[in-house]
């Protein structure tokens, strides 16, 4: 399983077209809109579109892979294809073989922005909210208002 976050909404048909271009012929593919039930059968690859609540990064795409080999870095290759095809920026999980940060730190991401890869921080963004802070007046919830911060360029070779 992997997930990516996209800077623009995509339709089910657009996501299907991306997967058809990236996967072997004959792969049973299921792509569902937000809120859909678990499909039966699930197929070899099941992807669900999920809204994020962040207008800067409105679409989450959660991908479950069963009984098929998508090769190395399927999330990064999917991100590159979405970026090229739709002009969108994409956030992916951090791969420790590509950057020297803790892959379990939820605030780090690999960001494909304008066709280039960066190590990025999502701390303080609406995408990762809500944030609970404690001050003199007690606890308060904050929605997050920071943009994704690009920390440094990263070399990513998905080919």
Secondary structure, 3 states (H helix, E strand, C coil): CEEEEECCCCCHHHHHHHHHHHCCCCCCEEEECCCCCCCCCCCCEEEEEEECCCHHHCEEEEEEECCCCCCCCHHHHHHHHHHHHHCCCEEECCCCCCCCCCCCCCCEEEEEECCEEEEEECCCCHHHCCEEEEECCEEEEECCCCCCEEEEECCCCCC
